[in-house]
Amino acid sequence: ENPYPAVTMHKVQKPTEGCHLRLHQKPFPRLDEGTVQWIIDQATAKLQSAPPAVRAEKKCMVPSGPPIAAILERNGNALANSARRLEVVRNCISYVFENKMLEAKKLFPAVLRAMKGRAARHCLTQELHLHVQQNRAVLDHQQFDFVIRMMNCCLQDCTAMDEHGIAAALLPLVTAFCRKLSPGITQFAYSCVQEHV
């Protein structure tokens, strides 16, 4: 009704000079023992005579939710969807390492979308780790670019919870994957992903 009440300004007076030297403390009044006891007795009598507070139960019908089969079906779809995303990530990485760049390019947008999910980020680190173990860490320029873009996307979507999981799993990988820029000069993956928090 009064959405914008007028703001009242309270004027606070400044203390006078030398006020800190004066004593303003009033003595605490003496309490009458009889009066205090009388107040306590009245309160206990009131508590004893009062009926115990009982809430009246209100009965109502709870509507039945969706059938259990529908819930299981919905979760099954989510799991199948997640499995398809992981399969896309695995396929794209294998295409990159097999030098099938056209196929990798087709799957790449789906892989970047999949990186929003934690499972896909975890899958990426596992797959890359397998390739490092197979001594396939030295990449050509196109492979290096694809791997870097996937790592950057993975780190970009990482949350604080992933810091000690996915980001930590990527650390040994970014020091392993590299490309030869020229004879004697090697660029490692960490030089392209080190800006992430």
N, C-alpha and C positions, 0 to 999 in steps of 0.2 A: 504493500500500500504506500509505503514511503521508501521508494527504492534508493533515493539519494539524500539521506539525512544531512543536514548542515553540520559540518565538522566544527565541534566546539573547541575553542582554544583556551586552555587553562594557563593563566598567568602564574608562574611560580616566582614568588618574591625572593630576591637575593638576601642572604643573611646579613645582618648588620655587622659593622666592624667590631671586633672584640667579643663577638658572641661565643666563640669557642672557649673563652676564659670563664664564662658564667656556667654554673651548674644548673641544668634543667631537670635533673632526675628527681621525680617525685617519689616519696617513700611508698612502698607497696602497702595497701590497706590491710589492717588486721582482719583475719577471717574469724567469724564466730563459729566455734566448734559445733554448737547445737544446731545452727541453721544448716551447716554442711551435712550433718548426719541426717537431719530431717529430709533434705533433698534426696539423699542416697536411698533412704527408706522408702520414699514415695516412688522412686524409679523402680526399685526391686519389686514392690507390691504391684505396680502396673504391669511389669513383665510376667509375674506369676499368674495374674488374673486373665491376661490376654490369651485367646485361643491360639493354638499353633497354626501358623500360616501354611495352608495346603492349597496348592494350585489345582483348580478344577481341570480334569482331563477333557480335552476337546477331541472327540473322535471324528476322523474324516477318512475318506477313501483315497488311497494312493493310486494314481493311474498306472496301468501296466505299461512298461516300456516296450521297445522293439523286441521281437523274438530273438532268442539266443543265436539261432541259425544266421540271422541277418548280421549280427555283430561279428560272428566268426568269418562270414563271407567278406565283410568290409575289411577286417584285418588281413585276411588272406590276400585280398586285392592289393593292399598296401605292401605286404611282403613280396608279392610277385612283382609289383612295380619297382620295389627296391632292388630285387634280384636282377631285373632287366637293366636298371641303371648301372649296377656293378658290372654286368656283362658288357655294357657299352664302354665303360671305362677300361676294362681289361682288353677288349678288342682294339680300341683306339691305341692303347700303349703298344700292343703287339704289332699293329700296323706301322707305328712310328719306327719301331726297332727292326722291322722287316723291310723298311724303306718303301712301303706302300703308301705314299704320301697323299694320293688322291682319295683313297678310302679313309685315311686318318682325317683329312680335311672335312669329309662328309659328316663324320661322327663328332667332330670337335665341338660344335655348338651344344650338342646334347651332353657332352662331357663337362663343359663349363657350367651348364645348368645343374648337372648332377652334383657338382662340387658344393652346392648349398647343403647337401646332406652329409652328416658326419661319417656314415658308413662308406660313402664314395671317397671321401678324403682319406680314410683309413686304407681303403682298397688301393688308392693311388700310391701311397707310401709302400705298401706290401709289394705291389707289382714292380715298382722302380727298384726296390731292394733286390728282388729276384734277378733283375737284369744286371745289377751291379755285381752280384755273386757270379754271374756267367761271364764276367770280364767284358761287359759291353758298355763300359762307362765312357769311352772316348767316342763322341758323336760327330756326325757331319753337321754343317751349319743349319740345315732344315730340321733335322732331328733335335738339335740343341734348342732351336727356337720353340718347337712344339713342347718339349719337356719343360722349358722355362715358363712358358705361358700356363701350363697346367699347374706347376708349382706355385706361381704367383696367384693364380685363381684360388688354389687350395689354401694358401696362407691368408688371402684376403678375406675368405669366409670363415676363418678360424675364430673361435670365441676364446674367452679367458679359460674355459674348461679344457680346450684343446692344447693349451700352451705346453703342458707337460706330456702330451700324448702325441698328437699329429705333428706339431711344430718340432718337438724333440726328435721324432722319428725322421723328419726331413733333414735335420742337421747333418748326419753323416752322408746323406745322399747329395746334398749341395756341395760337399767338399770332394765328392767322387766324380760326378758327371762333369765332363769338360769337352772342349773342342780346341783343335789346333788352329790358331789364327795365322801363324806363319812359322817357319822353322825355328824352333826354340822358344816360341811364345804360345802358352796355353791359357785359355780363359776357363775358369771354373764357374759352376752354376751359382755359387754364393755371391759372386759379383753382381748378379742380376736380381737377386731376391733379398738382399740385405737391408732394404729400406723398411721392411715390415716390422711393426711393433713387436 
